[in-house]
């Protein structure tokens, strides 16, 4: 009896440590200092979008960004833009190895013809450092698509998540998949992206990156867990994630020193590449539509309530401050239609 009691006591003492206990490492805030923690990308779009990424000064002076209670990042929706529409792409100065990334969004770019927004994590020397696309879609897409992009020898299982598997090989040049399809999972919620997300008041995306798996949860505004709201996130209590990437893939060898990236581009390899497959084609060419219809893009903006990065267990302290920033060096590719 005494032995059993002692074992029970030990199990009770151990239980709280069975799951990672996360503590806040970086709170990006909602003041203008938010933008101090990012670098503005101003080179040509590596995905060949019809876009002009602007520097911070230009973005502030033209109203493409502002801060104060929340963070706004939009695009030019006033001027005809014959050479590409002005927009913003930013990369975090800090790079991470493991962590829990929690993004509370009031609004993301809507489901608009020609628009290609993304919230993602990017490693150096693409694709060797890895890429995690947490939020991504194009044109009038209604449901979010999550994807990983890696070097060779990384595939995932079709289990452990509630979404729909699209492709299982994360290698950007995987045989039998469209070029740079990566491994993709489609959310099942009509509130997970674009207009549906915005009409529901936004929500939270939580990305847990460990050495065992990369898991992503989406919570509509009305269903955000209390532990997230209180600043004590506990992924083990959230149920099955909408996407989970695990299988024949050494996570730690394929993902390292990832920076946080937000961008909104137009047309390009994906949005432009599938332009002719849907109702957007009735508007003429993608570039002409984007150039000549500025008011159509008033809803193509991000509104952040918060962005926080937590660390726990073995991943604590795994952050690097970078002074240089890698381009999104994807080759020219056409992303698959993926059911749209």
C-alpha positions, 0 to 999 in steps of 0.5 A, a space after each residue: 500500500 505504501 509503495 502504491 501511494 508513493 507511486 501515485 504521489 510521484 505521478 501527481 508530481 510529474 503530471 504538470 511536467 508531461 506537457 511543455 510549460 510555456 513562458 512568454 519570451 517576446 511580446 511584439 506589442 501594439 505600439 509603433 515599437 512593433 515595427 522596430 522589431 521588424 525589417 522592411 523588405 524592399 527588393 523585387 518580389 521573389 514570387 513575381 508578384 505585381 507589387 512594390 514593397 515599400 520601406 517603413 518611412 514610405 509606409 508610414 507616410 502613405 498610411 500603409 501602416 499604423 499602430 496604437 491599440 492594434 497594428 494595421 498593415 495594408 496596401 495602397 487602395 487609392 492610386 492607379 498602379 501601373 508598375 505594381 501596387 504598393 504593399 508591405 512585407 516585414 521580417 522579424 529581427 529575431 529568429 527562432 528555434 522551436 516555440 509557440 507562436 500565437 497571433 491574435 488577428 482582428 482582420 486579415 486581407 479579404 478574399 479578393 481577386 489578385 490578392 495573395 497574403 501570408 503569415 509565415 516563418 522562414 529559415 535561411 538558405 531556402 529551402 534548407 532552413 525550412 518554411 512554415 506557411 501558417 496563413 496563406 491563400 489567393 484570390 477568392 479563396 475561402 478556407 486557409 491552407 497550411 504548408 511546409 516547404 523543405 529540402 529532401 527527405 521530409 514527409 508527413 503522416 495523414 493523422 493527428 489533425 482535423 484538416 484535410 491532407 493535400 500533399 504529404 511530401 514537404 520537399 519543394 521538388 518532390 516527384 508527383 507533386 506540383 513544383 514547390 507544393 510542399 506538404 499541405 493541409 487544408 483547414 475545414 473551417 469556413 471562418 479560417 481565412 479571408 472574408 469568413 474570418 473577418 465576418 466572424 470577428 477574426 480569431 487566433 492562430 497558434 503554431 507549436 514547433 517542437 522537435 517532434 512536430 509542427 502543429 497549428 490550431 485555429 480558434 474563431 473569436 468566440 472559441 479562443 481558449 481561456 489559457 491563451 487569453 490569460 497568457 498561460 497557453 497550454 496546447 495539451 488542452 486545446 484538442 486536435 490541431 487543424 494541422 499537424 506535421 509529423 512523420 518521416 521528417 527530422 524536424 530539427 534538421 529541416 527547420 532552423 533560425 526561422 523569422 516571422 514574416 507578414 506580406 501581401 502581394 498580388 498576382 504572381 506565381 500562385 494568384 496569377 498562375 491560377 487566375 484563369 481557373 475561376 471567376 476572377 478571369 472575367 476581370 481581364 488579366 490579373 495585373 491589369 485588374 490590380 493596377 486599375 482598380 485601387 478601391 477593390 483593395 481597401 479590405 486587403 489589410 492585416 489588423 493585429 491585436 497581438 503577436 506573442 512568442 512563448 518558449 517552454 521546456 527544451 526550447 527555452 531561450 532558442 532565439 537569435 537576433 539577426 541583422 541580415 534577412 533572407 529573401 523568400 527565394 522560391 523558384 518560379 512555381 505554380 502552386 496547385 489548385 488545392 480544391 479551389 
